[in-house]
């Protein structure tokens, strides 16, 4: 079988990087969960915790697909897109934030690679629906 010219060392280095990504993501999600849980009922885009949530989500989005976690990238893109759509002091939906963090947690805990198939598509549609519902409030 042709391995595309990759040696065992290259594969082990890729595995090590993927493990580092998973460890970093686990730590980032703990931080995201703490930030969301600590939010009060009135949440605005200009709050420091929201900026931190955006940054963490943006980093997960950027790295996910590099390690075959396209669904993580999609969830991150959804959350970052949600933040970008908010105007000025428009309230941020805690429900939307919780849904995205929970989606990240599920993907990580089950190590769902790729796009997640039908379940991944259903998850993305659910996140879109939550954003739509919360934007209509």
Buried (B, 14 or more C-beta within 10 A) or exposed (E): EEEEEEEEEEEEEEEEEBEEBBEEBBEBBEEBBEBBEEBEEEBEBEBEBBEEBBEBBBBBBBBBBEBBBBBBBBBBBBBBEBBEEBEEEEEBBBEBBBBBBBBBBBBBEEEBBEBBEEBBEEBBEEBEEBBEEBEEE
